[in-house]
Amino acid sequence: MKVFAIETAKLAGHYLVTNFRNDKTLLKERGSSKEIVTKYDKESDRIIVDMIRKQFPEHNILAEESGSINNNSEYTWIVDSLDGSGNFANGNPYFSVSIALMQNDEIILGVVYAPFLHELYVAEKGKGATLNGEPITVSIIADLVHAYVVTCEGSDKGHVRMAKAYAAMVPKTKDYRKVGSAALECCMVACGRADAYVTFAIDPWDVAAGILIAEEAGATVSDHKNGPWKSQRMDVVVTNGKVHKEFLSHL
């Protein structure tokens, strides 16, 4: 299943990167909404879902674009076919394909592929995390004042909490940034490029794979009150573990 997930993510990623920066109409489709869904999201979703249904027809699927297929299986594939649609549409290379596999209520496999960056993150439960086949681990930063933090608004439509968190956290941290792909932001913590990630009412397909990758690299994951992450829309904090308690206290 790991080999299948990697091959599937690469196939969808190849489709995306082949079309990246080639469609000038995307910039005209921005509209006023913070959310954007392109035809490339939908085609990438079709590629992934079709492959899962062919290889594992008995499994469940939870996909951002095509919705849910419930076959009452113990296995559920959680798919974000294009995480960072706004970046993709704007010619920004920080976008990814995210595929996770959940057994009952536990994520056991996570793959995040950033095709333009040529970065493939993979994790299996209990077996560590890798970037392009090399083991990765979280940073050693132990003080929040020295920490780089990444963030996104998730599905919190009003953005009020995100704005309040920004105002509260910026003076307490080294820097506070938005990258535009939740899966990659989780992976940034996993490989030490960031020390913490915070989001609000995030959907599971955005972070399921990234959370396992981060955890297997040594990260601590919780909700905003230090409760456990669950495969549902919720608030999430991912840190290197060393700044987790301090981060939550200010948040």
C-alpha positions as CSV (number, residue, x, y, z in Angstrom):
1,M,0.0,0.0,0.0
2,K,2.9,2.3,0.6
3,V,4.3,1.7,-2.9
4,F,0.8,2.2,-4.3
5,A,0.4,5.5,-2.5
6,I,3.7,6.8,-3.6
7,E,3.1,5.9,-7.2
8,T,-0.3,7.4,-7.2
9,A,0.9,10.7,-5.6
10,K,3.7,10.9,-8.2
11,L,1.2,10.3,-11.1
12,A,-1.1,13.0,-9.9
13,G,1.8,15.2,-9.2
14,H,3.2,14.7,-12.7
15,Y,-0.2,15.7,-14.1
16,L,-0.2,18.9,-12.0
17,V,3.3,20.0,-12.7
18,T,2.9,19.4,-16.4
19,N,0.0,21.9,-16.4
20,F,1.6,24.3,-13.9
21,R,2.0,27.9,-15.1
22,N,0.6,26.9,-18.5
23,D,-3.0,28.1,-18.0
24,K,-3.3,31.8,-18.0
25,T,-7.0,31.8,-17.4
26,L,-6.5,30.7,-13.8
27,L,-5.6,34.2,-12.6
28,K,-9.0,35.4,-14.0
29,E,-10.9,32.8,-11.9
30,R,-9.8,34.1,-8.5
31,G,-13.1,35.7,-7.6
32,S,-13.7,37.1,-4.1
33,S,-13.6,33.9,-2.1
34,K,-10.5,32.8,-0.2
35,E,-11.1,29.3,-1.6
36,I,-10.4,28.3,-5.1
37,V,-11.0,25.0,-6.9
38,T,-9.6,24.5,-10.4
39,K,-10.2,21.9,-13.0
40,Y,-6.8,20.6,-12.1
41,D,-7.9,19.8,-8.5
42,K,-10.7,17.8,-10.0
43,E,-8.7,15.9,-12.6
44,S,-6.0,15.1,-10.1
45,D,-8.7,13.8,-7.8
46,R,-10.1,11.7,-10.6
47,I,-6.7,10.2,-11.2
48,I,-6.2,9.3,-7.6
49,V,-9.7,8.0,-6.8
50,D,-9.8,5.9,-10.0
51,M,-6.5,4.3,-9.0
52,I,-7.7,3.5,-5.5
53,R,-11.0,2.1,-6.7
54,K,-9.2,-0.1,-9.2
55,Q,-6.5,-1.4,-6.8
56,F,-8.5,-1.4,-3.5
57,P,-12.2,-1.5,-4.5
58,E,-13.3,-2.6,-1.1
59,H,-11.7,0.4,0.7
60,N,-13.4,3.6,1.8
61,I,-12.3,7.0,0.3
62,L,-12.6,10.5,1.8
63,A,-11.6,13.0,-0.8
64,E,-11.8,16.8,-0.8
65,E,-13.1,17.1,-4.3
66,S,-15.2,14.0,-4.9
67,G,-16.5,13.4,-1.4
68,S,-16.9,10.1,0.5
69,I,-17.2,6.5,-0.5
70,N,-18.2,4.3,2.4
71,N,-17.7,0.5,1.8
72,N,-17.7,-0.3,5.6
73,S,-14.0,-1.2,5.3
74,E,-11.4,-0.8,8.1
75,Y,-9.3,1.1,5.6
76,T,-10.0,4.7,4.5
77,W,-7.9,6.6,2.0
78,I,-7.9,10.4,2.8
79,V,-7.1,12.5,-0.3
80,D,-6.3,16.1,-1.1
81,S,-5.6,16.0,-4.8
82,L,-4.1,19.6,-4.9
83,D,-3.3,21.1,-1.5
84,G,-2.4,24.7,-2.2
85,S,-4.8,25.4,-5.1
86,G,-4.4,29.2,-4.7
87,N,-0.6,28.8,-5.0
88,F,-1.0,26.6,-8.1
89,A,-3.3,29.0,-9.8
90,N,-1.0,31.9,-9.1
91,G,2.2,30.2,-10.3
92,N,3.6,29.6,-6.8
93,P,5.4,26.3,-6.5
94,Y,4.3,25.5,-2.9
95,F,1.5,23.0,-3.7
96,S,1.3,19.3,-3.1
97,V,-0.6,16.0,-3.4
98,S,-1.6,14.5,0.0
99,I,-2.6,10.9,0.4
100,A,-3.1,9.2,3.8
101,L,-4.4,5.8,4.8
102,M,-6.4,5.3,7.9
103,Q,-7.0,1.9,9.5
104,N,-10.1,2.1,11.7
105,D,-9.3,5.4,13.5
106,E,-5.5,5.5,13.1
107,I,-3.5,7.0,10.3
108,I,-1.0,4.3,9.3
109,L,0.5,5.8,6.1
110,G,1.1,9.3,4.9
111,V,2.5,10.5,1.5
112,V,2.9,14.2,0.6
113,Y,4.4,15.0,-2.8
114,A,5.4,18.5,-3.9
115,P,6.1,17.9,-7.6
116,F,7.6,21.2,-8.6
117,L,10.0,21.1,-5.6
118,H,10.8,17.4,-6.3
119,E,10.1,16.6,-2.7
120,L,8.5,13.3,-1.6
121,Y,7.6,13.0,2.1
122,V,6.6,9.5,3.3
123,A,5.8,8.0,6.7
124,E,4.5,4.7,8.0
125,K,3.2,4.3,11.5
126,G,6.0,3.4,13.8
127,K,8.7,3.4,11.1
128,G,9.8,7.0,10.9
129,A,9.5,9.6,8.2
130,T,11.6,10.4,5.1
131,L,12.2,13.1,2.6
132,N,13.3,11.7,-0.8
133,G,14.2,8.5,1.0
134,E,16.4,10.1,3.7
135,P,15.2,10.1,7.4
136,I,14.0,13.5,8.7
137,T,13.5,14.8,12.2
138,V,12.1,17.9,13.9
139,S,14.3,20.8,14.9
140,I,16.1,21.2,18.2
141,I,14.8,24.7,18.9
142,A,13.7,24.8,22.6
143,D,12.5,28.4,23.0
144,L,9.5,29.9,21.3
145,V,11.3,33.3,20.9
146,H,13.7,31.5,18.4
147,A,10.9,29.5,16.7
148,Y,9.7,29.9,13.1
149,V,6.0,29.3,12.9
150,V,3.8,28.6,9.9
151,T,0.1,29.0,9.8
152,C,-3.1,28.8,7.7
153,E,-6.7,29.7,8.4
154,G,-8.1,26.2,7.6
155,S,-11.8,26.4,7.3
156,D,-12.3,29.1,9.8
157,K,-14.2,31.4,7.4
158,G,-14.1,34.6,9.5
159,H,-10.3,34.5,10.0
160,V,-10.9,36.3,13.3
161,R,-9.1,33.7,15.4
162,M,-6.2,33.5,12.9
163,A,-5.8,37.3,13.1
164,K,-5.9,37.2,16.9
165,A,-3.4,34.4,17.0
166,Y,-1.1,36.4,14.7
167,A,-1.2,39.4,16.9
168,A,-0.6,37.3,20.0
169,M,2.2,35.1,18.6
170,V,4.3,37.4,16.4
171,P,5.9,39.2,19.4
172,K,6.7,35.8,21.0
173,T,8.3,34.1,18.0
174,K,11.2,34.5,15.6
175,D,8.8,34.7,12.6
176,Y,5.3,33.8,11.7
177,R,4.5,32.9,8.1
178,K,1.8,31.5,5.8
179,V,3.0,29.1,3.1
180,G,-0.4,28.2,1.5
181,S,-0.3,24.3,1.7
182,A,-1.3,22.8,5.0
183,A,0.3,19.4,4.1
184,L,3.6,21.1,3.3
185,E,3.4,23.2,6.5
186,C,3.1,20.0,8.5
187,C,6.1,18.6,6.6
188,M,8.1,21.8,7.2
189,V,7.8,21.0,11.0
190,A,8.7,17.4,10.3
191,C,12.0,18.3,8.6
192,G,12.9,21.2,10.8
193,R,12.3,24.0,8.4
194,A,9.7,25.3,10.8
195,D,9.3,24.7,14.5
196,A,5.5,25.0,14.8
197,Y,2.4,25.0,12.7
198,V,-1.1,26.2,13.8
199,T,-4.4,26.1,11.9
200,F,-8.1,26.6,12.6
201,A,-11.0,24.2,11.9
202,I,-8.9,22.3,9.3
203,D,-10.4,19.5,7.3
204,P,-8.8,16.0,7.6
205,W,-7.7,15.7,4.0
206,D,-5.5,18.8,4.4
207,V,-3.4,17.5,7.2
208,A,-3.9,13.7,7.7
209,A,-0.8,12.7,5.8
210,G,1.3,15.6,7.0
211,I,0.4,14.9,10.7
212,L,1.6,11.3,10.5
213,I,4.8,12.5,8.7
214,A,5.4,15.1,11.4
215,E,4.7,12.7,14.3
216,E,7.0,10.0,12.8
217,A,9.7,12.7,12.6
218,G,9.3,13.4,16.4
219,A,6.6,16.2,16.4
220,T,3.9,16.7,18.9
221,V,0.3,17.1,17.6
222,S,-2.7,18.3,19.4
223,D,-5.7,20.6,19.3
224,H,-5.4,24.1,20.7
225,K,-6.2,22.8,24.2
226,N,-3.6,20.0,24.0
227,G,-6.2,17.3,23.2
228,P,-5.6,14.6,20.6
229,W,-6.1,15.1,16.9
230,K,-9.0,13.2,15.3
231,S,-9.9,12.7,11.7
232,Q,-12.5,15.4,11.6
233,R,-12.6,19.2,11.1
234,M,-10.8,20.7,14.0
235,D,-8.1,23.1,15.3
236,V,-4.6,21.7,15.1
237,V,-1.1,22.6,16.4
238,V,2.0,20.7,15.3
239,T,5.3,21.5,16.9
240,N,8.8,20.0,17.4
241,G,7.6,19.1,20.9
242,K,10.1,21.3,22.6
243,V,8.0,24.5,22.2
244,H,4.6,22.9,22.4
245,K,3.6,23.8,25.9
246,E,4.9,27.3,25.6
247,F,3.2,27.7,22.2
248,L,-0.2,26.6,23.6
249,S,0.1,28.9,26.6
250,H,0.3,31.9,24.4
251,L,-2.2,30.7,21.8
